[in-house]
């Protein structure tokens, strides 16, 4: 599956636009992770656990989007965009990772 953040493919002929496809993934962070992350940020450390979780959530969202495109008979997705939204929560944060684009079939 070819993914592109552009709306066209240079030197490729788009045969058919299959429609918009999306993929989502949620990650939750509990109070203890939030507290530990804040302490590490103050002393100059990186919050690698969060980075790992966000990367994992992004992979899941993109994979979900690709699977939906394949079901439509697409071999590419153009205009790909990924967004991150903090949904909040009572015991910590919930982060929604969304991937979306236009599924296409190209030569």
Chimera marker file (.cmm) of the C-alpha trace (Angstrom):
<marker_set name="trace">
<marker id="1" x="0.000" y="0.000" z="0.000" r="1" g="1" b="0" radius="0.5"/>
<marker id="2" x="1.463" y="3.324" z="-1.079" r="1" g="1" b="0" radius="0.5"/>
<marker id="3" x="0.867" y="6.199" z="1.349" r="1" g="1" b="0" radius="0.5"/>
<marker id="4" x="1.368" y="9.834" z="0.408" r="1" g="1" b="0" radius="0.5"/>
<marker id="5" x="0.642" y="13.075" z="2.207" r="1" g="1" b="0" radius="0.5"/>
<marker id="6" x="0.234" y="14.779" z="-1.187" r="1" g="1" b="0" radius="0.5"/>
<marker id="7" x="-3.036" y="14.877" z="-3.117" r="1" g="1" b="0" radius="0.5"/>
<marker id="8" x="-1.496" y="13.536" z="-6.324" r="1" g="1" b="0" radius="0.5"/>
<marker id="9" x="1.114" y="10.971" z="-7.303" r="1" g="1" b="0" radius="0.5"/>
<marker id="10" x="3.841" y="12.234" z="-9.588" r="1" g="1" b="0" radius="0.5"/>
<marker id="11" x="4.343" y="10.029" z="-12.659" r="1" g="1" b="0" radius="0.5"/>
<marker id="12" x="1.422" y="7.791" z="-11.676" r="1" g="1" b="0" radius="0.5"/>
<marker id="13" x="-2.053" y="7.690" z="-13.178" r="1" g="1" b="0" radius="0.5"/>
<marker id="14" x="-4.897" y="7.514" z="-10.660" r="1" g="1" b="0" radius="0.5"/>
<marker id="15" x="-7.530" y="5.208" z="-12.116" r="1" g="1" b="0" radius="0.5"/>
<marker id="16" x="-10.194" y="5.504" z="-9.422" r="1" g="1" b="0" radius="0.5"/>
<marker id="17" x="-10.868" y="7.347" z="-6.191" r="1" g="1" b="0" radius="0.5"/>
<marker id="18" x="-12.333" y="4.837" z="-3.742" r="1" g="1" b="0" radius="0.5"/>
<marker id="19" x="-13.285" y="7.254" z="-0.964" r="1" g="1" b="0" radius="0.5"/>
<marker id="20" x="-12.112" y="8.513" z="2.391" r="1" g="1" b="0" radius="0.5"/>
<marker id="21" x="-10.619" y="5.969" z="4.777" r="1" g="1" b="0" radius="0.5"/>
<marker id="22" x="-9.849" y="6.452" z="8.452" r="1" g="1" b="0" radius="0.5"/>
<marker id="23" x="-8.118" y="4.662" z="11.271" r="1" g="1" b="0" radius="0.5"/>
<marker id="24" x="-8.182" y="5.461" z="14.964" r="1" g="1" b="0" radius="0.5"/>
<marker id="25" x="-6.386" y="4.364" z="18.082" r="1" g="1" b="0" radius="0.5"/>
<marker id="26" x="-6.749" y="5.377" z="21.721" r="1" g="1" b="0" radius="0.5"/>
<marker id="27" x="-4.034" y="5.378" z="24.347" r="1" g="1" b="0" radius="0.5"/>
<marker id="28" x="-4.609" y="6.040" z="28.004" r="1" g="1" b="0" radius="0.5"/>
<marker id="29" x="-2.182" y="7.426" z="30.525" r="1" g="1" b="0" radius="0.5"/>
<marker id="30" x="-2.862" y="6.882" z="34.192" r="1" g="1" b="0" radius="0.5"/>
<marker id="31" x="-2.064" y="9.187" z="37.086" r="1" g="1" b="0" radius="0.5"/>
<marker id="32" x="1.212" y="7.414" z="37.923" r="1" g="1" b="0" radius="0.5"/>
<marker id="33" x="2.528" y="7.712" z="34.384" r="1" g="1" b="0" radius="0.5"/>
<marker id="34" x="1.512" y="11.395" z="34.342" r="1" g="1" b="0" radius="0.5"/>
<marker id="35" x="3.317" y="12.033" z="37.634" r="1" g="1" b="0" radius="0.5"/>
<marker id="36" x="6.463" y="10.189" z="36.533" r="1" g="1" b="0" radius="0.5"/>
<marker id="37" x="6.428" y="11.978" z="33.180" r="1" g="1" b="0" radius="0.5"/>
<marker id="38" x="6.218" y="15.369" z="34.907" r="1" g="1" b="0" radius="0.5"/>
<marker id="39" x="9.180" y="14.570" z="37.162" r="1" g="1" b="0" radius="0.5"/>
<marker id="40" x="11.285" y="13.432" z="34.210" r="1" g="1" b="0" radius="0.5"/>
<marker id="41" x="10.393" y="16.566" z="32.243" r="1" g="1" b="0" radius="0.5"/>
<marker id="42" x="11.501" y="18.807" z="35.134" r="1" g="1" b="0" radius="0.5"/>
<marker id="43" x="14.910" y="17.141" z="35.399" r="1" g="1" b="0" radius="0.5"/>
<marker id="44" x="15.426" y="17.193" z="31.641" r="1" g="1" b="0" radius="0.5"/>
<marker id="45" x="14.715" y="13.556" z="30.832" r="1" g="1" b="0" radius="0.5"/>
<marker id="46" x="12.631" y="12.308" z="27.974" r="1" g="1" b="0" radius="0.5"/>
<marker id="47" x="9.341" y="10.560" z="28.497" r="1" g="1" b="0" radius="0.5"/>
<marker id="48" x="10.226" y="7.578" z="26.328" r="1" g="1" b="0" radius="0.5"/>
<marker id="49" x="7.278" y="5.482" z="27.558" r="1" g="1" b="0" radius="0.5"/>
<marker id="50" x="4.864" y="8.083" z="26.185" r="1" g="1" b="0" radius="0.5"/>
<marker id="51" x="6.817" y="8.280" z="22.933" r="1" g="1" b="0" radius="0.5"/>
<marker id="52" x="6.622" y="4.494" z="22.584" r="1" g="1" b="0" radius="0.5"/>
<marker id="53" x="2.890" y="4.461" z="23.287" r="1" g="1" b="0" radius="0.5"/>
<marker id="54" x="2.182" y="7.272" z="20.822" r="1" g="1" b="0" radius="0.5"/>
<marker id="55" x="4.261" y="5.547" z="18.140" r="1" g="1" b="0" radius="0.5"/>
<marker id="56" x="2.365" y="2.297" z="18.751" r="1" g="1" b="0" radius="0.5"/>
<marker id="57" x="-0.991" y="4.109" z="18.564" r="1" g="1" b="0" radius="0.5"/>
<marker id="58" x="0.057" y="5.802" z="15.307" r="1" g="1" b="0" radius="0.5"/>
<marker id="59" x="1.031" y="2.444" z="13.763" r="1" g="1" b="0" radius="0.5"/>
<marker id="60" x="-2.322" y="0.946" z="14.778" r="1" g="1" b="0" radius="0.5"/>
<marker id="61" x="-4.268" y="3.893" z="13.304" r="1" g="1" b="0" radius="0.5"/>
<marker id="62" x="-2.359" y="3.774" z="10.003" r="1" g="1" b="0" radius="0.5"/>
<marker id="63" x="-2.692" y="-0.009" z="9.766" r="1" g="1" b="0" radius="0.5"/>
<marker id="64" x="-6.444" y="0.248" z="10.362" r="1" g="1" b="0" radius="0.5"/>
<marker id="65" x="-6.710" y="2.874" z="7.613" r="1" g="1" b="0" radius="0.5"/>
<marker id="66" x="-4.711" y="0.673" z="5.204" r="1" g="1" b="0" radius="0.5"/>
<marker id="67" x="-6.926" y="-2.349" z="5.925" r="1" g="1" b="0" radius="0.5"/>
<marker id="68" x="-10.045" y="-0.333" z="5.116" r="1" g="1" b="0" radius="0.5"/>
<marker id="69" x="-8.473" y="0.882" z="1.868" r="1" g="1" b="0" radius="0.5"/>
<marker id="70" x="-7.558" y="-2.687" z="0.869" r="1" g="1" b="0" radius="0.5"/>
<marker id="71" x="-11.172" y="-3.787" z="1.411" r="1" g="1" b="0" radius="0.5"/>
<marker id="72" x="-12.194" y="-1.099" z="-1.091" r="1" g="1" b="0" radius="0.5"/>
<marker id="73" x="-9.720" y="-2.465" z="-3.650" r="1" g="1" b="0" radius="0.5"/>
<marker id="74" x="-7.271" y="0.413" z="-3.281" r="1" g="1" b="0" radius="0.5"/>
<marker id="75" x="-3.523" y="0.141" z="-3.709" r="1" g="1" b="0" radius="0.5"/>
<marker id="76" x="-2.722" y="3.597" z="-2.359" r="1" g="1" b="0" radius="0.5"/>
<marker id="77" x="-3.880" y="6.361" z="-0.050" r="1" g="1" b="0" radius="0.5"/>
<marker id="78" x="-3.256" y="10.015" z="-0.843" r="1" g="1" b="0" radius="0.5"/>
<marker id="79" x="-3.700" y="13.130" z="1.267" r="1" g="1" b="0" radius="0.5"/>
<marker id="80" x="-2.721" y="11.169" z="4.365" r="1" g="1" b="0" radius="0.5"/>
<marker id="81" x="-2.905" y="13.113" z="7.588" r="1" g="1" b="0" radius="0.5"/>
<marker id="82" x="-2.396" y="12.065" z="11.194" r="1" g="1" b="0" radius="0.5"/>
<marker id="83" x="-3.824" y="13.992" z="14.125" r="1" g="1" b="0" radius="0.5"/>
<marker id="84" x="-3.500" y="13.719" z="17.890" r="1" g="1" b="0" radius="0.5"/>
<marker id="85" x="-6.227" y="14.840" z="20.290" r="1" g="1" b="0" radius="0.5"/>
<marker id="86" x="-6.210" y="14.849" z="24.079" r="1" g="1" b="0" radius="0.5"/>
<marker id="87" x="-9.615" y="13.677" z="25.254" r="1" g="1" b="0" radius="0.5"/>
<marker id="88" x="-8.855" y="14.227" z="28.938" r="1" g="1" b="0" radius="0.5"/>
<marker id="89" x="-10.338" y="11.977" z="31.591" r="1" g="1" b="0" radius="0.5"/>
<marker id="90" x="-10.794" y="11.694" z="35.323" r="1" g="1" b="0" radius="0.5"/>
<marker id="91" x="-7.801" y="9.431" z="36.105" r="1" g="1" b="0" radius="0.5"/>
<marker id="92" x="-5.431" y="10.731" z="33.456" r="1" g="1" b="0" radius="0.5"/>
<marker id="93" x="-5.334" y="11.552" z="29.790" r="1" g="1" b="0" radius="0.5"/>
<marker id="94" x="-6.706" y="9.655" z="26.846" r="1" g="1" b="0" radius="0.5"/>
<marker id="95" x="-5.100" y="10.452" z="23.524" r="1" g="1" b="0" radius="0.5"/>
<marker id="96" x="-6.882" y="9.754" z="20.250" r="1" g="1" b="0" radius="0.5"/>
<marker id="97" x="-4.642" y="9.191" z="17.236" r="1" g="1" b="0" radius="0.5"/>
<marker id="98" x="-6.482" y="9.492" z="13.909" r="1" g="1" b="0" radius="0.5"/>
<marker id="99" x="-5.178" y="8.745" z="10.434" r="1" g="1" b="0" radius="0.5"/>
<marker id="100" x="-7.164" y="9.592" z="7.323" r="1" g="1" b="0" radius="0.5"/>
<marker id="101" x="-6.790" y="9.995" z="3.598" r="1" g="1" b="0" radius="0.5"/>
<marker id="102" x="-8.336" y="9.184" z="0.217" r="1" g="1" b="0" radius="0.5"/>
<marker id="103" x="-8.106" y="5.581" z="-0.953" r="1" g="1" b="0" radius="0.5"/>
<marker id="104" x="-7.187" y="5.256" z="-4.618" r="1" g="1" b="0" radius="0.5"/>
<marker id="105" x="-6.345" y="2.704" z="-7.265" r="1" g="1" b="0" radius="0.5"/>
<marker id="106" x="-3.453" y="3.741" z="-9.474" r="1" g="1" b="0" radius="0.5"/>
<marker id="107" x="-1.528" y="2.111" z="-12.331" r="1" g="1" b="0" radius="0.5"/>
<link id1="1" id2="2" r="1" g="1" b="0" radius="0.2"/>
<link id1="2" id2="3" r="1" g="1" b="0" radius="0.2"/>
<link id1="3" id2="4" r="1" g="1" b="0" radius="0.2"/>
<link id1="4" id2="5" r="1" g="1" b="0" radius="0.2"/>
<link id1="5" id2="6" r="1" g="1" b="0" radius="0.2"/>
<link id1="6" id2="7" r="1" g="1" b="0" radius="0.2"/>
<link id1="7" id2="8" r="1" g="1" b="0" radius="0.2"/>
<link id1="8" id2="9" r="1" g="1" b="0" radius="0.2"/>
<link id1="9" id2="10" r="1" g="1" b="0" radius="0.2"/>
<link id1="10" id2="11" r="1" g="1" b="0" radius="0.2"/>
<link id1="11" id2="12" r="1" g="1" b="0" radius="0.2"/>
<link id1="12" id2="13" r="1" g="1" b="0" radius="0.2"/>
<link id1="13" id2="14" r="1" g="1" b="0" radius="0.2"/>
<link id1="14" id2="15" r="1" g="1" b="0" radius="0.2"/>
<link id1="15" id2="16" r="1" g="1" b="0" radius="0.2"/>
<link id1="16" id2="17" r="1" g="1" b="0" radius="0.2"/>
<link id1="17" id2="18" r="1" g="1" b="0" radius="0.2"/>
<link id1="18" id2="19" r="1" g="1" b="0" radius="0.2"/>
<link id1="19" id2="20" r="1" g="1" b="0" radius="0.2"/>
<link id1="20" id2="21" r="1" g="1" b="0" radius="0.2"/>
<link id1="21" id2="22" r="1" g="1" b="0" radius="0.2"/>
<link id1="22" id2="23" r="1" g="1" b="0" radius="0.2"/>
<link id1="23" id2="24" r="1" g="1" b="0" radius="0.2"/>
<link id1="24" id2="25" r="1" g="1" b="0" radius="0.2"/>
<link id1="25" id2="26" r="1" g="1" b="0" radius="0.2"/>
<link id1="26" id2="27" r="1" g="1" b="0" radius="0.2"/>
<link id1="27" id2="28" r="1" g="1" b="0" radius="0.2"/>
<link id1="28" id2="29" r="1" g="1" b="0" radius="0.2"/>
<link id1="29" id2="30" r="1" g="1" b="0" radius="0.2"/>
<link id1="30" id2="31" r="1" g="1" b="0" radius="0.2"/>
<link id1="31" id2="32" r="1" g="1" b="0" radius="0.2"/>
<link id1="32" id2="33" r="1" g="1" b="0" radius="0.2"/>
<link id1="33" id2="34" r="1" g="1" b="0" radius="0.2"/>
<link id1="34" id2="35" r="1" g="1" b="0" radius="0.2"/>
<link id1="35" id2="36" r="1" g="1" b="0" radius="0.2"/>
<link id1="36" id2="37" r="1" g="1" b="0" radius="0.2"/>
<link id1="37" id2="38" r="1" g="1" b="0" radius="0.2"/>
<link id1="38" id2="39" r="1" g="1" b="0" radius="0.2"/>
<link id1="39" id2="40" r="1" g="1" b="0" radius="0.2"/>
<link id1="40" id2="41" r="1" g="1" b="0" radius="0.2"/>
<link id1="41" id2="42" r="1" g="1" b="0" radius="0.2"/>
<link id1="42" id2="43" r="1" g="1" b="0" radius="0.2"/>
<link id1="43" id2="44" r="1" g="1" b="0" radius="0.2"/>
<link id1="44" id2="45" r="1" g="1" b="0" radius="0.2"/>
<link id1="45" id2="46" r="1" g="1" b="0" radius="0.2"/>
<link id1="46" id2="47" r="1" g="1" b="0" radius="0.2"/>
<link id1="47" id2="48" r="1" g="1" b="0" radius="0.2"/>
<link id1="48" id2="49" r="1" g="1" b="0" radius="0.2"/>
<link id1="49" id2="50" r="1" g="1" b="0" radius="0.2"/>
<link id1="50" id2="51" r="1" g="1" b="0" radius="0.2"/>
<link id1="51" id2="52" r="1" g="1" b="0" radius="0.2"/>
<link id1="52" id2="53" r="1" g="1" b="0" radius="0.2"/>
<link id1="53" id2="54" r="1" g="1" b="0" radius="0.2"/>
<link id1="54" id2="55" r="1" g="1" b="0" radius="0.2"/>
<link id1="55" id2="56" r="1" g="1" b="0" radius="0.2"/>
<link id1="56" id2="57" r="1" g="1" b="0" radius="0.2"/>
<link id1="57" id2="58" r="1" g="1" b="0" radius="0.2"/>
<link id1="58" id2="59" r="1" g="1" b="0" radius="0.2"/>
<link id1="59" id2="60" r="1" g="1" b="0" radius="0.2"/>
<link id1="60" id2="61" r="1" g="1" b="0" radius="0.2"/>
<link id1="61" id2="62" r="1" g="1" b="0" radius="0.2"/>
<link id1="62" id2="63" r="1" g="1" b="0" radius="0.2"/>
<link id1="63" id2="64" r="1" g="1" b="0" radius="0.2"/>
<link id1="64" id2="65" r="1" g="1" b="0" radius="0.2"/>
<link id1="65" id2="66" r="1" g="1" b="0" radius="0.2"/>
<link id1="66" id2="67" r="1" g="1" b="0" radius="0.2"/>
<link id1="67" id2="68" r="1" g="1" b="0" radius="0.2"/>
<link id1="68" id2="69" r="1" g="1" b="0" radius="0.2"/>
<link id1="69" id2="70" r="1" g="1" b="0" radius="0.2"/>
<link id1="70" id2="71" r="1" g="1" b="0" radius="0.2"/>
<link id1="71" id2="72" r="1" g="1" b="0" radius="0.2"/>
<link id1="72" id2="73" r="1" g="1" b="0" radius="0.2"/>
<link id1="73" id2="74" r="1" g="1" b="0" radius="0.2"/>
<link id1="74" id2="75" r="1" g="1" b="0" radius="0.2"/>
<link id1="75" id2="76" r="1" g="1" b="0" radius="0.2"/>
<link id1="76" id2="77" r="1" g="1" b="0" radius="0.2"/>
<link id1="77" id2="78" r="1" g="1" b="0" radius="0.2"/>
<link id1="78" id2="79" r="1" g="1" b="0" radius="0.2"/>
<link id1="79" id2="80" r="1" g="1" b="0" radius="0.2"/>
<link id1="80" id2="81" r="1" g="1" b="0" radius="0.2"/>
<link id1="81" id2="82" r="1" g="1" b="0" radius="0.2"/>
<link id1="82" id2="83" r="1" g="1" b="0" radius="0.2"/>
<link id1="83" id2="84" r="1" g="1" b="0" radius="0.2"/>
<link id1="84" id2="85" r="1" g="1" b="0" radius="0.2"/>
<link id1="85" id2="86" r="1" g="1" b="0" radius="0.2"/>
<link id1="86" id2="87" r="1" g="1" b="0" radius="0.2"/>
<link id1="87" id2="88" r="1" g="1" b="0" radius="0.2"/>
<link id1="88" id2="89" r="1" g="1" b="0" radius="0.2"/>
<link id1="89" id2="90" r="1" g="1" b="0" radius="0.2"/>
<link id1="90" id2="91" r="1" g="1" b="0" radius="0.2"/>
<link id1="91" id2="92" r="1" g="1" b="0" radius="0.2"/>
<link id1="92" id2="93" r="1" g="1" b="0" radius="0.2"/>
<link id1="93" id2="94" r="1" g="1" b="0" radius="0.2"/>
<link id1="94" id2="95" r="1" g="1" b="0" radius="0.2"/>
<link id1="95" id2="96" r="1" g="1" b="0" radius="0.2"/>
<link id1="96" id2="97" r="1" g="1" b="0" radius="0.2"/>
<link id1="97" id2="98" r="1" g="1" b="0" radius="0.2"/>
<link id1="98" id2="99" r="1" g="1" b="0" radius="0.2"/>
<link id1="99" id2="100" r="1" g="1" b="0" radius="0.2"/>
<link id1="100" id2="101" r="1" g="1" b="0" radius="0.2"/>
<link id1="101" id2="102" r="1" g="1" b="0" radius="0.2"/>
<link id1="102" id2="103" r="1" g="1" b="0" radius="0.2"/>
<link id1="103" id2="104" r="1" g="1" b="0" radius="0.2"/>
<link id1="104" id2="105" r="1" g="1" b="0" radius="0.2"/>
<link id1="105" id2="106" r="1" g="1" b="0" radius="0.2"/>
<link id1="106" id2="107" r="1" g="1" b="0" radius="0.2"/>
</marker_set>
